[in-house]
Amino acid sequence: MAPLSPDIARARRLVVKIGSALLVDRARGLKLDWLRGLAEDVAAARARGTQVILVSSGSIALGRGVLGLPAGALTLDQSQAAAAVGQIRLARAYEEVLAPHGITTGQVLVTLEDTEDRRRYLNSRATMETLLSLRVVPIVNENDTVATDEIRFGDNDRLAAQIAVTIGADQLVLLSDVDGFYSANPKEDPTATRFDIVDRITPAIEAMAGDPVSGLSKGGMKTKLMAAKTAVQGGCAMAIMEGSILRPLSALAEGANRTWFLPDGDPQVARKRWIAAMKPRGELRLDAGAVAALGAGKSLLAAGVTAVAGTFGRGDPVAILDPTGAALAKGLVRYSAAEAKAIAGRRSGDIGAILGYAGRGPMVHRDDMAL
């Protein structure tokens, strides 16, 4: 039996990537009618109970038009200047089209370095989780005003996939200038065929990826396939579809041409598997009450920790042991070793006074723990 396509109407947490060519016209600037249609789709998804994160290109394309920069490749300085000017307009445009639907927006700017540094990764994840809990739609973009080649994603396809994995999204949609993944570049090969579903990314599939076909967009099929590999390994289904139609997410739900890449499990299972494979940098030994709480699916509080060993920082993996020293779980700890030792066995309400600043909640959150 052929695998079933994911249903966007059932998405719990949805990341949507918008390419520059969909959002910006070289001659006329921002495509406001299209953006208003997307806002209607976002509002409809929110009404279904889906949390939505938008990863949007377009700041450089908008800014270069305002600044009157010439067509063609820009220098790094010109690109960063264009981004500085365009990012303000891009954020304001999203705010203005979503506000009539009662939706608050928040801007999140990241670089590749932010996802590779554990402290920055945890900070960005915590920020987006908090925004979503407050019913905000985060608008994410690469921080082009400060990023250099060494700390760039270089395209928002891979950024969107990394964001999807970071926040545990179950679906990612790349709105692009092509209507799916083809066996060859359809603009060059009339015999190319589109895949409705890719259930496994094989070497043969990778060999089919082509090059960019848009003058504004940097992300070609190779980068989309790289994004797909990141997403599916993190338990997130990913779709590639042509996005220029008004209300593209509604069109996807109604059966528009697309390619779905199917995930390896769900986001939570993938995250737990990733945590379980990490090498611990320390140990937390628990009392019997904490062991019972973990068995009931609760987070690990400082009050249940009887001993701390090792040298670790916030976000590092630690082994979680029962009172006899037997391994119970692995988890990503929210405090450094020094902080953990200071608050071990203490009530949550005492942590602020002990550390001199507000605590970060549980010692290890249940979402960051693999039993």
C-alpha positions, 0 to 999 in steps of 0.5 A: 500500500502506498504511503499516505500524504500528511494532512496540513489541516491536522498539523500541530506545529507548522513551519512555512518558508516563503521565498523572495521571488514569491514576496517581492517583485523587482519592479513593484516591490512587495506583493501585498495581495499575495501576502494578505492571502497568506495571512488568511491561510495563517489565520485559518490554521490558527483557528484549527489549533495549529501553531504557525512559524513563518520563515521569510526571505525578502529583506535584501530584495526589499532593501535593494529596491529602496536603496536603488542598488543595481541588479546582479550580485551584491557585495557583502556590505551592500547585502547587509545594508539592504537587509538592514533597510528591508528587514524593517519593511518586511516585519512591518508588512507581516504585522500589518497583514496579520493584525486584522486577524487578531494575530500578534507577530514577533521578529526572530533573527538568527544565524547558523552560529546560533544553532551550532552554539548550544547556549544560543540554540537553547535561548532561541528555542526557549524564546520561540516556545514562549512566543508560541505559548503566548499565541504569537506568530514568529517571523524568522529570518537569517540575520543578514545584517551581521552574518558573514559567510562563515556563520550563514545558512546561505538560504532559508530552506535549510534555516526553515528545516533547522527551525522546524527541528529546533521547535519540534514542528511536525510539518514544514512547507517550502513555498517555492517557484517549483511545484515539487521535487522532479526526477530532473529540472523540468525547465530543461528536461520535458520528460522530468516527472514529479514525485507526489511522495518521497518516503526515503531519501536515497542516493538516487533521489539525491542525484536528481537534485538540480540548480536554482531556477529563479533570479531572486531565490538562492535556494535550488533543489539541492538546498531543498533536499538538504532541508528535507534530510534535516527535517525528516531526520527530526521527525518533521514531514516536509512539502515543496510546492509552488507558492505564487497562487493566492492562499497557497496553504489552502491550495495544498490542503485541497490537493495542489501539486506538491512533493511530501517527504515523509518523516522518520517517526514523529518530532518527539520520538526523534528528539528523544532518540537524539538525546539518548545517543548523546554522551553524558557530561555529568550525573544527577542522582535522584531520591525515590520521590523524583524517580516516581515523578519521572515514571509518571511523566513529570519533569525533574525538579531540583528538590528531587536531586540528591547528588551532582557529579561532573562538569557540564554547562546549561544544555549539556547532556547528563545521566539521570540515576536512581538512588542506587546509581542505576541509569534511569534516563538521559536529559539536557540539563537547564543549569550548569554543574555549579548551579545544580550543586547549589540548588540540589535538594532545594524547593523551586521557590528557593532557587532565586534566592540561592542563585541570585537570579530567577531559576529556569524551571525544572532541572531537566524538563520532560521534553528534554529527557529520554527514559 
